[in-house]
Amino acid sequence: MTVAPVAGLNIQSLTLSSAEQAANANSLVGWRLQYDQLSCGSFDGFIQQIQLPDAVVIRESSNQRVHQHGQMNQSSYGLALPMRMSGSSSFHAHMVSVNSLLLGSGDELDLCTSERFELAGLVVNKTLLDTIWADLFAGASVPFATLHFAKLTDGVASETLRQAFRLAFDVARYEPTFNPLLLRDALIESWVGVLSKDEVIPDLRAASARQRLVHRTIDTLHTLIEAGDGHMPTLLTLCRHVGASPRKLNYCFQETLGLSPKNYLRAYRLNQ
């Protein structure tokens, strides 16, 4: 992993050659994330971060399918969207399109990306955004304060946000004396302009149940591998341990990760 500091606004650019390096890169800002590569082949990607007062702007890309899961910061919100994508992706068991906004608390992250996926996001202090939201919307609370979901928006709104992120990185690179508070507030303003106090919250119960089953299956897989001296369990063995039929497990994996349990096992085996 090569680290190339960029002048201005405390921006850092990191070139990555493995999913593990992506996790290590995010640990630099105190996030505890795991990156599991789900497709075969060499890994190529990058992460760029801009440190702002009470916020971090992030842009990351990878050429392989990756499952990101873990925790960013319990005292933050994450607001993100794809800059580009080439196939099926999901966020907390909700399918993601190129016009999806990924919203949620920083206490948990569960994102499965397609190959050739690029994401831009703003991770902002909860107290700051809570205060701004209440001031703008007559005391209303942030609608995704304790939730995680993908909101489908129109192409105009998503492109507005993409342009805001591109501008932020251009400003950080080419105008090193620019006021970081103004840059942070400009990004927050762009998001608030797209979202509203009347944000529609989808029914998350079914997606949450699918997500829990997938996580339990992955945890069981790791436990069985450790107990079996590295031997990979069969799909039937996993189904018996988590108490789900192959059909149900296949549906939950497809909806949550965008691939079947058999393909997940195959990718896990090849990337160890």
Buried (B, 14 or more C-beta within 10 A) or exposed (E): BEEEEBEBBBBBBBBBEBBBBBBBBBEEBEBEBBBBBBBEEEBBBBBBBBBBEBBBBBBBBBBBBBBBBBBBBEEBBBBBBBBEBBEBBBBBBBBBBBBBBBBBBBBBBBBBBBBBBBBBBBBBBBEBBBEBBBEEBEEBEBBBEEBBBBBEBEEEBBBBBBEBBEBBBEBBBEEEEBEBEEBBBEBBEBBBEBBEBEBEEEEBEEBBEBBEBBBBBBEBBEEBBEEEEEEBBEBEBBBEBBEBEBEBBBBBBBBBBBBBBBBBBBBBEEBE
